[in-house]
């Protein structure tokens, strides 16, 4: 039977740790997105829409632009809150707006 000295044990422990233990970045809790960061990202989404990156369907009407901006901002939250029933012209849906915002802060 082979004998493993302390130096070899230490090296094996380092290799094991590097391969199987999560990094400190992974262990650190992710900071929720701030309202300011959401605003900045949404402005970038609007700029992308205006530049044509999202196609003409997103530039057709104000509500089309808003739906595309919401999808751009968070595809996951858009899918959960708006995909099955997108915003319509003149609609102000504060309940879904809050659901979307809550989703943004949780993801």
Phi and psi restraints in degrees (range 20) as a CNS / XPLOR table:
assign (resid 1 and name C) (resid 2 and name N)
       (resid 2 and name CA) (resid 2 and name C) 1.0 -76.2 20.0 2
assign (resid 2 and name N) (resid 2 and name CA)
       (resid 2 and name C) (resid 3 and name N) 1.0 144.2 20.0 2
assign (resid 2 and name C) (resid 3 and name N)
       (resid 3 and name CA) (resid 3 and name C) 1.0 -99.2 20.0 2
assign (resid 3 and name N) (resid 3 and name CA)
       (resid 3 and name C) (resid 4 and name N) 1.0 133.2 20.0 2
assign (resid 3 and name C) (resid 4 and name N)
       (resid 4 and name CA) (resid 4 and name C) 1.0 -110.6 20.0 2
assign (resid 4 and name N) (resid 4 and name CA)
       (resid 4 and name C) (resid 5 and name N) 1.0 119.1 20.0 2
assign (resid 4 and name C) (resid 5 and name N)
       (resid 5 and name CA) (resid 5 and name C) 1.0 -82.3 20.0 2
assign (resid 5 and name N) (resid 5 and name CA)
       (resid 5 and name C) (resid 6 and name N) 1.0 175.8 20.0 2
assign (resid 5 and name C) (resid 6 and name N)
       (resid 6 and name CA) (resid 6 and name C) 1.0 -61.5 20.0 2
assign (resid 6 and name N) (resid 6 and name CA)
       (resid 6 and name C) (resid 7 and name N) 1.0 -37.2 20.0 2
assign (resid 6 and name C) (resid 7 and name N)
       (resid 7 and name CA) (resid 7 and name C) 1.0 -64.0 20.0 2
assign (resid 7 and name N) (resid 7 and name CA)
       (resid 7 and name C) (resid 8 and name N) 1.0 -42.7 20.0 2
assign (resid 7 and name C) (resid 8 and name N)
       (resid 8 and name CA) (resid 8 and name C) 1.0 -67.6 20.0 2
assign (resid 8 and name N) (resid 8 and name CA)
       (resid 8 and name C) (resid 9 and name N) 1.0 -38.5 20.0 2
assign (resid 8 and name C) (resid 9 and name N)
       (resid 9 and name CA) (resid 9 and name C) 1.0 -61.4 20.0 2
assign (resid 9 and name N) (resid 9 and name CA)
       (resid 9 and name C) (resid 10 and name N) 1.0 -42.4 20.0 2
assign (resid 9 and name C) (resid 10 and name N)
       (resid 10 and name CA) (resid 10 and name C) 1.0 -63.2 20.0 2
assign (resid 10 and name N) (resid 10 and name CA)
       (resid 10 and name C) (resid 11 and name N) 1.0 -43.6 20.0 2
assign (resid 10 and name C) (resid 11 and name N)
       (resid 11 and name CA) (resid 11 and name C) 1.0 -63.7 20.0 2
assign (resid 11 and name N) (resid 11 and name CA)
       (resid 11 and name C) (resid 12 and name N) 1.0 -43.2 20.0 2
assign (resid 11 and name C) (resid 12 and name N)
       (resid 12 and name CA) (resid 12 and name C) 1.0 -62.5 20.0 2
assign (resid 12 and name N) (resid 12 and name CA)
       (resid 12 and name C) (resid 13 and name N) 1.0 -39.8 20.0 2
assign (resid 12 and name C) (resid 13 and name N)
       (resid 13 and name CA) (resid 13 and name C) 1.0 -63.3 20.0 2
assign (resid 13 and name N) (resid 13 and name CA)
       (resid 13 and name C) (resid 14 and name N) 1.0 -41.8 20.0 2
assign (resid 13 and name C) (resid 14 and name N)
       (resid 14 and name CA) (resid 14 and name C) 1.0 -62.8 20.0 2
assign (resid 14 and name N) (resid 14 and name CA)
       (resid 14 and name C) (resid 15 and name N) 1.0 -44.8 20.0 2
assign (resid 14 and name C) (resid 15 and name N)
       (resid 15 and name CA) (resid 15 and name C) 1.0 -62.4 20.0 2
assign (resid 15 and name N) (resid 15 and name CA)
       (resid 15 and name C) (resid 16 and name N) 1.0 -46.6 20.0 2
assign (resid 15 and name C) (resid 16 and name N)
       (resid 16 and name CA) (resid 16 and name C) 1.0 -59.0 20.0 2
assign (resid 16 and name N) (resid 16 and name CA)
       (resid 16 and name C) (resid 17 and name N) 1.0 -45.4 20.0 2
assign (resid 16 and name C) (resid 17 and name N)
       (resid 17 and name CA) (resid 17 and name C) 1.0 -61.7 20.0 2
assign (resid 17 and name N) (resid 17 and name CA)
       (resid 17 and name C) (resid 18 and name N) 1.0 -43.5 20.0 2
assign (resid 17 and name C) (resid 18 and name N)
       (resid 18 and name CA) (resid 18 and name C) 1.0 -65.6 20.0 2
assign (resid 18 and name N) (resid 18 and name CA)
       (resid 18 and name C) (resid 19 and name N) 1.0 -33.9 20.0 2
assign (resid 18 and name C) (resid 19 and name N)
       (resid 19 and name CA) (resid 19 and name C) 1.0 -84.5 20.0 2
assign (resid 19 and name N) (resid 19 and name CA)
       (resid 19 and name C) (resid 20 and name N) 1.0 -35.5 20.0 2
assign (resid 19 and name C) (resid 20 and name N)
       (resid 20 and name CA) (resid 20 and name C) 1.0 -115.2 20.0 2
assign (resid 20 and name N) (resid 20 and name CA)
       (resid 20 and name C) (resid 21 and name N) 1.0 -16.6 20.0 2
assign (resid 20 and name C) (resid 21 and name N)
       (resid 21 and name CA) (resid 21 and name C) 1.0 -96.6 20.0 2
assign (resid 21 and name N) (resid 21 and name CA)
       (resid 21 and name C) (resid 22 and name N) 1.0 138.8 20.0 2
assign (resid 21 and name C) (resid 22 and name N)
       (resid 22 and name CA) (resid 22 and name C) 1.0 -66.6 20.0 2
assign (resid 22 and name N) (resid 22 and name CA)
       (resid 22 and name C) (resid 23 and name N) 1.0 151.3 20.0 2
assign (resid 22 and name C) (resid 23 and name N)
       (resid 23 and name CA) (resid 23 and name C) 1.0 -72.7 20.0 2
assign (resid 23 and name N) (resid 23 and name CA)
       (resid 23 and name C) (resid 24 and name N) 1.0 161.5 20.0 2
assign (resid 23 and name C) (resid 24 and name N)
       (resid 24 and name CA) (resid 24 and name C) 1.0 -58.1 20.0 2
assign (resid 24 and name N) (resid 24 and name CA)
       (resid 24 and name C) (resid 25 and name N) 1.0 -32.8 20.0 2
assign (resid 24 and name C) (resid 25 and name N)
       (resid 25 and name CA) (resid 25 and name C) 1.0 -63.8 20.0 2
assign (resid 25 and name N) (resid 25 and name CA)
       (resid 25 and name C) (resid 26 and name N) 1.0 -37.2 20.0 2
assign (resid 25 and name C) (resid 26 and name N)
       (resid 26 and name CA) (resid 26 and name C) 1.0 -72.4 20.0 2
assign (resid 26 and name N) (resid 26 and name CA)
       (resid 26 and name C) (resid 27 and name N) 1.0 -37.1 20.0 2
assign (resid 26 and name C) (resid 27 and name N)
       (resid 27 and name CA) (resid 27 and name C) 1.0 -72.1 20.0 2
assign (resid 27 and name N) (resid 27 and name CA)
       (resid 27 and name C) (resid 28 and name N) 1.0 -29.5 20.0 2
assign (resid 27 and name C) (resid 28 and name N)
       (resid 28 and name CA) (resid 28 and name C) 1.0 -65.5 20.0 2
assign (resid 28 and name N) (resid 28 and name CA)
       (resid 28 and name C) (resid 29 and name N) 1.0 138.3 20.0 2
assign (resid 28 and name C) (resid 29 and name N)
       (resid 29 and name CA) (resid 29 and name C) 1.0 -70.2 20.0 2
assign (resid 29 and name N) (resid 29 and name CA)
       (resid 29 and name C) (resid 30 and name N) 1.0 133.7 20.0 2
assign (resid 29 and name C) (resid 30 and name N)
       (resid 30 and name CA) (resid 30 and name C) 1.0 -69.9 20.0 2
assign (resid 30 and name N) (resid 30 and name CA)
       (resid 30 and name C) (resid 31 and name N) 1.0 135.1 20.0 2
assign (resid 30 and name C) (resid 31 and name N)
       (resid 31 and name CA) (resid 31 and name C) 1.0 -78.4 20.0 2
assign (resid 31 and name N) (resid 31 and name CA)
       (resid 31 and name C) (resid 32 and name N) 1.0 132.3 20.0 2
assign (resid 31 and name C) (resid 32 and name N)
       (resid 32 and name CA) (resid 32 and name C) 1.0 -63.1 20.0 2
assign (resid 32 and name N) (resid 32 and name CA)
       (resid 32 and name C) (resid 33 and name N) 1.0 151.2 20.0 2
assign (resid 32 and name C) (resid 33 and name N)
       (resid 33 and name CA) (resid 33 and name C) 1.0 -68.9 20.0 2
assign (resid 33 and name N) (resid 33 and name CA)
       (resid 33 and name C) (resid 34 and name N) 1.0 139.4 20.0 2
assign (resid 33 and name C) (resid 34 and name N)
       (resid 34 and name CA) (resid 34 and name C) 1.0 -87.1 20.0 2
assign (resid 34 and name N) (resid 34 and name CA)
       (resid 34 and name C) (resid 35 and name N) 1.0 162.5 20.0 2
assign (resid 34 and name C) (resid 35 and name N)
       (resid 35 and name CA) (resid 35 and name C) 1.0 -60.1 20.0 2
assign (resid 35 and name N) (resid 35 and name CA)
       (resid 35 and name C) (resid 36 and name N) 1.0 -38.2 20.0 2
assign (resid 35 and name C) (resid 36 and name N)
       (resid 36 and name CA) (resid 36 and name C) 1.0 -63.3 20.0 2
assign (resid 36 and name N) (resid 36 and name CA)
       (resid 36 and name C) (resid 37 and name N) 1.0 -41.2 20.0 2
assign (resid 36 and name C) (resid 37 and name N)
       (resid 37 and name CA) (resid 37 and name C) 1.0 -66.0 20.0 2
assign (resid 37 and name N) (resid 37 and name CA)
       (resid 37 and name C) (resid 38 and name N) 1.0 -37.0 20.0 2
assign (resid 37 and name C) (resid 38 and name N)
       (resid 38 and name CA) (resid 38 and name C) 1.0 -63.3 20.0 2
assign (resid 38 and name N) (resid 38 and name CA)
       (resid 38 and name C) (resid 39 and name N) 1.0 -45.5 20.0 2
assign (resid 38 and name C) (resid 39 and name N)
       (resid 39 and name CA) (resid 39 and name C) 1.0 -59.6 20.0 2
assign (resid 39 and name N) (resid 39 and name CA)
       (resid 39 and name C) (resid 40 and name N) 1.0 -46.1 20.0 2
assign (resid 39 and name C) (resid 40 and name N)
       (resid 40 and name CA) (resid 40 and name C) 1.0 -60.7 20.0 2
assign (resid 40 and name N) (resid 40 and name CA)
       (resid 40 and name C) (resid 41 and name N) 1.0 -45.5 20.0 2
assign (resid 40 and name C) (resid 41 and name N)
       (resid 41 and name CA) (resid 41 and name C) 1.0 -65.5 20.0 2
assign (resid 41 and name N) (resid 41 and name CA)
       (resid 41 and name C) (resid 42 and name N) 1.0 -37.9 20.0 2
assign (resid 41 and name C) (resid 42 and name N)
       (resid 42 and name CA) (resid 42 and name C) 1.0 -66.6 20.0 2
assign (resid 42 and name N) (resid 42 and name CA)
       (resid 42 and name C) (resid 43 and name N) 1.0 -38.5 20.0 2
assign (resid 42 and name C) (resid 43 and name N)
       (resid 43 and name CA) (resid 43 and name C) 1.0 -61.9 20.0 2
assign (resid 43 and name N) (resid 43 and name CA)
       (resid 43 and name C) (resid 44 and name N) 1.0 -39.2 20.0 2
assign (resid 43 and name C) (resid 44 and name N)
       (resid 44 and name CA) (resid 44 and name C) 1.0 -65.2 20.0 2
assign (resid 44 and name N) (resid 44 and name CA)
       (resid 44 and name C) (resid 45 and name N) 1.0 -37.7 20.0 2
assign (resid 44 and name C) (resid 45 and name N)
       (resid 45 and name CA) (resid 45 and name C) 1.0 -62.7 20.0 2
assign (resid 45 and name N) (resid 45 and name CA)
       (resid 45 and name C) (resid 46 and name N) 1.0 -44.6 20.0 2
assign (resid 45 and name C) (resid 46 and name N)
       (resid 46 and name CA) (resid 46 and name C) 1.0 -60.0 20.0 2
assign (resid 46 and name N) (resid 46 and name CA)
       (resid 46 and name C) (resid 47 and name N) 1.0 -41.1 20.0 2
assign (resid 46 and name C) (resid 47 and name N)
       (resid 47 and name CA) (resid 47 and name C) 1.0 -63.3 20.0 2
assign (resid 47 and name N) (resid 47 and name CA)
       (resid 47 and name C) (resid 48 and name N) 1.0 -42.0 20.0 2
assign (resid 47 and name C) (resid 48 and name N)
       (resid 48 and name CA) (resid 48 and name C) 1.0 -62.9 20.0 2
assign (resid 48 and name N) (resid 48 and name CA)
       (resid 48 and name C) (resid 49 and name N) 1.0 -39.7 20.0 2
assign (resid 48 and name C) (resid 49 and name N)
       (resid 49 and name CA) (resid 49 and name C) 1.0 -65.0 20.0 2
assign (resid 49 and name N) (resid 49 and name CA)
       (resid 49 and name C) (resid 50 and name N) 1.0 -46.2 20.0 2
assign (resid 49 and name C) (resid 50 and name N)
       (resid 50 and name CA) (resid 50 and name C) 1.0 -62.5 20.0 2
assign (resid 50 and name N) (resid 50 and name CA)
       (resid 50 and name C) (resid 51 and name N) 1.0 -33.3 20.0 2
assign (resid 50 and name C) (resid 51 and name N)
       (resid 51 and name CA) (resid 51 and name C) 1.0 -75.7 20.0 2
assign (resid 51 and name N) (resid 51 and name CA)
       (resid 51 and name C) (resid 52 and name N) 1.0 -8.8 20.0 2
assign (resid 51 and name C) (resid 52 and name N)
       (resid 52 and name CA) (resid 52 and name C) 1.0 95.2 20.0 2
assign (resid 52 and name N) (resid 52 and name CA)
       (resid 52 and name C) (resid 53 and name N) 1.0 1.4 20.0 2
assign (resid 52 and name C) (resid 53 and name N)
       (resid 53 and name CA) (resid 53 and name C) 1.0 -59.6 20.0 2
assign (resid 53 and name N) (resid 53 and name CA)
       (resid 53 and name C) (resid 54 and name N) 1.0 -28.9 20.0 2
assign (resid 53 and name C) (resid 54 and name N)
       (resid 54 and name CA) (resid 54 and name C) 1.0 -99.1 20.0 2
assign (resid 54 and name N) (resid 54 and name CA)
       (resid 54 and name C) (resid 55 and name N) 1.0 5.1 20.0 2
assign (resid 54 and name C) (resid 55 and name N)
       (resid 55 and name CA) (resid 55 and name C) 1.0 86.8 20.0 2
assign (resid 55 and name N) (resid 55 and name CA)
       (resid 55 and name C) (resid 56 and name N) 1.0 170.0 20.0 2
assign (resid 55 and name C) (resid 56 and name N)
       (resid 56 and name CA) (resid 56 and name C) 1.0 -69.4 20.0 2
assign (resid 56 and name N) (resid 56 and name CA)
       (resid 56 and name C) (resid 57 and name N) 1.0 -27.9 20.0 2
assign (resid 56 and name C) (resid 57 and name N)
       (resid 57 and name CA) (resid 57 and name C) 1.0 -59.5 20.0 2
assign (resid 57 and name N) (resid 57 and name CA)
       (resid 57 and name C) (resid 58 and name N) 1.0 -27.4 20.0 2
assign (resid 57 and name C) (resid 58 and name N)
       (resid 58 and name CA) (resid 58 and name C) 1.0 -85.3 20.0 2
assign (resid 58 and name N) (resid 58 and name CA)
       (resid 58 and name C) (resid 59 and name N) 1.0 -8.9 20.0 2
assign (resid 58 and name C) (resid 59 and name N)
       (resid 59 and name CA) (resid 59 and name C) 1.0 -107.1 20.0 2
assign (resid 59 and name N) (resid 59 and name CA)
       (resid 59 and name C) (resid 60 and name N) 1.0 -1.3 20.0 2
assign (resid 59 and name C) (resid 60 and name N)
       (resid 60 and name CA) (resid 60 and name C) 1.0 -63.2 20.0 2
assign (resid 60 and name N) (resid 60 and name CA)
       (resid 60 and name C) (resid 61 and name N) 1.0 -50.6 20.0 2
assign (resid 60 and name C) (resid 61 and name N)
       (resid 61 and name CA) (resid 61 and name C) 1.0 -137.5 20.0 2
assign (resid 61 and name N) (resid 61 and name CA)
       (resid 61 and name C) (resid 62 and name N) 1.0 168.7 20.0 2
assign (resid 61 and name C) (resid 62 and name N)
       (resid 62 and name CA) (resid 62 and name C) 1.0 -60.7 20.0 2
assign (resid 62 and name N) (resid 62 and name CA)
       (resid 62 and name C) (resid 63 and name N) 1.0 -41.6 20.0 2
assign (resid 62 and name C) (resid 63 and name N)
       (resid 63 and name CA) (resid 63 and name C) 1.0 -70.5 20.0 2
assign (resid 63 and name N) (resid 63 and name CA)
       (resid 63 and name C) (resid 64 and name N) 1.0 -34.3 20.0 2
assign (resid 63 and name C) (resid 64 and name N)
       (resid 64 and name CA) (resid 64 and name C) 1.0 -63.1 20.0 2
assign (resid 64 and name N) (resid 64 and name CA)
       (resid 64 and name C) (resid 65 and name N) 1.0 -42.2 20.0 2
assign (resid 64 and name C) (resid 65 and name N)
       (resid 65 and name CA) (resid 65 and name C) 1.0 -62.3 20.0 2
assign (resid 65 and name N) (resid 65 and name CA)
       (resid 65 and name C) (resid 66 and name N) 1.0 -42.4 20.0 2
assign (resid 65 and name C) (resid 66 and name N)
       (resid 66 and name CA) (resid 66 and name C) 1.0 -65.2 20.0 2
assign (resid 66 and name N) (resid 66 and name CA)
       (resid 66 and name C) (resid 67 and name N) 1.0 -44.3 20.0 2
assign (resid 66 and name C) (resid 67 and name N)
       (resid 67 and name CA) (resid 67 and name C) 1.0 -60.5 20.0 2
assign (resid 67 and name N) (resid 67 and name CA)
       (resid 67 and name C) (resid 68 and name N) 1.0 -42.6 20.0 2
assign (resid 67 and name C) (resid 68 and name N)
       (resid 68 and name CA) (resid 68 and name C) 1.0 -66.6 20.0 2
assign (resid 68 and name N) (resid 68 and name CA)
       (resid 68 and name C) (resid 69 and name N) 1.0 -38.3 20.0 2
assign (resid 68 and name C) (resid 69 and name N)
       (resid 69 and name CA) (resid 69 and name C) 1.0 -64.4 20.0 2
assign (resid 69 and name N) (resid 69 and name CA)
       (resid 69 and name C) (resid 70 and name N) 1.0 -40.5 20.0 2
assign (resid 69 and name C) (resid 70 and name N)
       (resid 70 and name CA) (resid 70 and name C) 1.0 -64.4 20.0 2
assign (resid 70 and name N) (resid 70 and name CA)
       (resid 70 and name C) (resid 71 and name N) 1.0 -39.3 20.0 2
assign (resid 70 and name C) (resid 71 and name N)
       (resid 71 and name CA) (resid 71 and name C) 1.0 -68.9 20.0 2
assign (resid 71 and name N) (resid 71 and name CA)
       (resid 71 and name C) (resid 72 and name N) 1.0 -40.6 20.0 2
assign (resid 71 and name C) (resid 72 and name N)
       (resid 72 and name CA) (resid 72 and name C) 1.0 -62.2 20.0 2
assign (resid 72 and name N) (resid 72 and name CA)
       (resid 72 and name C) (resid 73 and name N) 1.0 -43.3 20.0 2
assign (resid 72 and name C) (resid 73 and name N)
       (resid 73 and name CA) (resid 73 and name C) 1.0 -61.8 20.0 2
assign (resid 73 and name N) (resid 73 and name CA)
       (resid 73 and name C) (resid 74 and name N) 1.0 -44.7 20.0 2
assign (resid 73 and name C) (resid 74 and name N)
       (resid 74 and name CA) (resid 74 and name C) 1.0 -156.2 20.0 2
assign (resid 74 and name N) (resid 74 and name CA)
       (resid 74 and name C) (resid 75 and name N) 1.0 96.9 20.0 2
assign (resid 74 and name C) (resid 75 and name N)
       (resid 75 and name CA) (resid 75 and name C) 1.0 -56.4 20.0 2
assign (resid 75 and name N) (resid 75 and name CA)
       (resid 75 and name C) (resid 76 and name N) 1.0 -37.2 20.0 2
assign (resid 75 and name C) (resid 76 and name N)
       (resid 76 and name CA) (resid 76 and name C) 1.0 -65.3 20.0 2
assign (resid 76 and name N) (resid 76 and name CA)
       (resid 76 and name C) (resid 77 and name N) 1.0 -48.2 20.0 2
assign (resid 76 and name C) (resid 77 and name N)
       (resid 77 and name CA) (resid 77 and name C) 1.0 -68.5 20.0 2
assign (resid 77 and name N) (resid 77 and name CA)
       (resid 77 and name C) (resid 78 and name N) 1.0 -37.7 20.0 2
assign (resid 77 and name C) (resid 78 and name N)
       (resid 78 and name CA) (resid 78 and name C) 1.0 -60.9 20.0 2
assign (resid 78 and name N) (resid 78 and name CA)
       (resid 78 and name C) (resid 79 and name N) 1.0 -43.6 20.0 2
assign (resid 78 and name C) (resid 79 and name N)
       (resid 79 and name CA) (resid 79 and name C) 1.0 -58.9 20.0 2
assign (resid 79 and name N) (resid 79 and name CA)
       (resid 79 and name C) (resid 80 and name N) 1.0 -44.8 20.0 2
assign (resid 79 and name C) (resid 80 and name N)
       (resid 80 and name CA) (resid 80 and name C) 1.0 -70.1 20.0 2
assign (resid 80 and name N) (resid 80 and name CA)
       (resid 80 and name C) (resid 81 and name N) 1.0 -36.9 20.0 2
assign (resid 80 and name C) (resid 81 and name N)
       (resid 81 and name CA) (resid 81 and name C) 1.0 -104.6 20.0 2
assign (resid 81 and name N) (resid 81 and name CA)
       (resid 81 and name C) (resid 82 and name N) 1.0 -42.0 20.0 2
assign (resid 81 and name C) (resid 82 and name N)
       (resid 82 and name CA) (resid 82 and name C) 1.0 -114.7 20.0 2
assign (resid 82 and name N) (resid 82 and name CA)
       (resid 82 and name C) (resid 83 and name N) 1.0 -20.3 20.0 2
assign (resid 82 and name C) (resid 83 and name N)
       (resid 83 and name CA) (resid 83 and name C) 1.0 -53.5 20.0 2
assign (resid 83 and name N) (resid 83 and name CA)
       (resid 83 and name C) (resid 84 and name N) 1.0 -46.9 20.0 2
assign (resid 83 and name C) (resid 84 and name N)
       (resid 84 and name CA) (resid 84 and name C) 1.0 -75.0 20.0 2
assign (resid 84 and name N) (resid 84 and name CA)
       (resid 84 and name C) (resid 85 and name N) 1.0 -19.2 20.0 2
assign (resid 84 and name C) (resid 85 and name N)
       (resid 85 and name CA) (resid 85 and name C) 1.0 -150.2 20.0 2
assign (resid 85 and name N) (resid 85 and name CA)
       (resid 85 and name C) (resid 86 and name N) 1.0 77.6 20.0 2
assign (resid 85 and name C) (resid 86 and name N)
       (resid 86 and name CA) (resid 86 and name C) 1.0 -60.5 20.0 2
assign (resid 86 and name N) (resid 86 and name CA)
       (resid 86 and name C) (resid 87 and name N) 1.0 159.6 20.0 2
assign (resid 86 and name C) (resid 87 and name N)
       (resid 87 and name CA) (resid 87 and name C) 1.0 -58.2 20.0 2
assign (resid 87 and name N) (resid 87 and name CA)
       (resid 87 and name C) (resid 88 and name N) 1.0 146.4 20.0 2
assign (resid 87 and name C) (resid 88 and name N)
       (resid 88 and name CA) (resid 88 and name C) 1.0 -115.4 20.0 2
assign (resid 88 and name N) (resid 88 and name CA)
       (resid 88 and name C) (resid 89 and name N) 1.0 162.2 20.0 2
assign (resid 88 and name C) (resid 89 and name N)
       (resid 89 and name CA) (resid 89 and name C) 1.0 -51.7 20.0 2
assign (resid 89 and name N) (resid 89 and name CA)
       (resid 89 and name C) (resid 90 and name N) 1.0 125.7 20.0 2
assign (resid 89 and name C) (resid 90 and name N)
       (resid 90 and name CA) (resid 90 and name C) 1.0 81.0 20.0 2
assign (resid 90 and name N) (resid 90 and name CA)
       (resid 90 and name C) (resid 91 and name N) 1.0 -3.3 20.0 2
assign (resid 90 and name C) (resid 91 and name N)
       (resid 91 and name CA) (resid 91 and name C) 1.0 -78.9 20.0 2
assign (resid 91 and name N) (resid 91 and name CA)
       (resid 91 and name C) (resid 92 and name N) 1.0 133.2 20.0 2
assign (resid 91 and name C) (resid 92 and name N)
       (resid 92 and name CA) (resid 92 and name C) 1.0 -120.9 20.0 2
assign (resid 92 and name N) (resid 92 and name CA)
       (resid 92 and name C) (resid 93 and name N) 1.0 103.5 20.0 2
assign (resid 92 and name C) (resid 93 and name N)
       (resid 93 and name CA) (resid 93 and name C) 1.0 -109.4 20.0 2
assign (resid 93 and name N) (resid 93 and name CA)
       (resid 93 and name C) (resid 94 and name N) 1.0 90.8 20.0 2
assign (resid 93 and name C) (resid 94 and name N)
       (resid 94 and name CA) (resid 94 and name C) 1.0 -68.8 20.0 2
assign (resid 94 and name N) (resid 94 and name CA)
       (resid 94 and name C) (resid 95 and name N) 1.0 -31.6 20.0 2
assign (resid 94 and name C) (resid 95 and name N)
       (resid 95 and name CA) (resid 95 and name C) 1.0 -64.7 20.0 2
assign (resid 95 and name N) (resid 95 and name CA)
       (resid 95 and name C) (resid 96 and name N) 1.0 -50.4 20.0 2
assign (resid 95 and name C) (resid 96 and name N)
       (resid 96 and name CA) (resid 96 and name C) 1.0 -68.1 20.0 2
assign (resid 96 and name N) (resid 96 and name CA)
       (resid 96 and name C) (resid 97 and name N) 1.0 -32.9 20.0 2
assign (resid 96 and name C) (resid 97 and name N)
       (resid 97 and name CA) (resid 97 and name C) 1.0 -60.4 20.0 2
assign (resid 97 and name N) (resid 97 and name CA)
       (resid 97 and name C) (resid 98 and name N) 1.0 -42.7 20.0 2
assign (resid 97 and name C) (resid 98 and name N)
       (resid 98 and name CA) (resid 98 and name C) 1.0 -68.0 20.0 2
assign (resid 98 and name N) (resid 98 and name CA)
       (resid 98 and name C) (resid 99 and name N) 1.0 -38.9 20.0 2
assign (resid 98 and name C) (resid 99 and name N)
       (resid 99 and name CA) (resid 99 and name C) 1.0 -60.5 20.0 2
assign (resid 99 and name N) (resid 99 and name CA)
       (resid 99 and name C) (resid 100 and name N) 1.0 -43.6 20.0 2
assign (resid 99 and name C) (resid 100 and name N)
       (resid 100 and name CA) (resid 100 and name C) 1.0 -63.4 20.0 2
assign (resid 100 and name N) (resid 100 and name CA)
       (resid 100 and name C) (resid 101 and name N) 1.0 -46.2 20.0 2
assign (resid 100 and name C) (resid 101 and name N)
       (resid 101 and name CA) (resid 101 and name C) 1.0 -61.9 20.0 2
assign (resid 101 and name N) (resid 101 and name CA)
       (resid 101 and name C) (resid 102 and name N) 1.0 -42.9 20.0 2
assign (resid 101 and name C) (resid 102 and name N)
       (resid 102 and name CA) (resid 102 and name C) 1.0 -60.1 20.0 2
assign (resid 102 and name N) (resid 102 and name CA)
       (resid 102 and name C) (resid 103 and name N) 1.0 -44.5 20.0 2
assign (resid 102 and name C) (resid 103 and name N)
       (resid 103 and name CA) (resid 103 and name C) 1.0 -59.6 20.0 2
assign (resid 103 and name N) (resid 103 and name CA)
       (resid 103 and name C) (resid 104 and name N) 1.0 -44.4 20.0 2
assign (resid 103 and name C) (resid 104 and name N)
       (resid 104 and name CA) (resid 104 and name C) 1.0 -58.3 20.0 2
assign (resid 104 and name N) (resid 104 and name CA)
       (resid 104 and name C) (resid 105 and name N) 1.0 -40.0 20.0 2
assign (resid 104 and name C) (resid 105 and name N)
       (resid 105 and name CA) (resid 105 and name C) 1.0 -75.6 20.0 2
assign (resid 105 and name N) (resid 105 and name CA)
       (resid 105 and name C) (resid 106 and name N) 1.0 -23.2 20.0 2
assign (resid 105 and name C) (resid 106 and name N)
       (resid 106 and name CA) (resid 106 and name C) 1.0 -89.4 20.0 2
assign (resid 106 and name N) (resid 106 and name CA)
       (resid 106 and name C) (resid 107 and name N) 1.0 -26.3 20.0 2
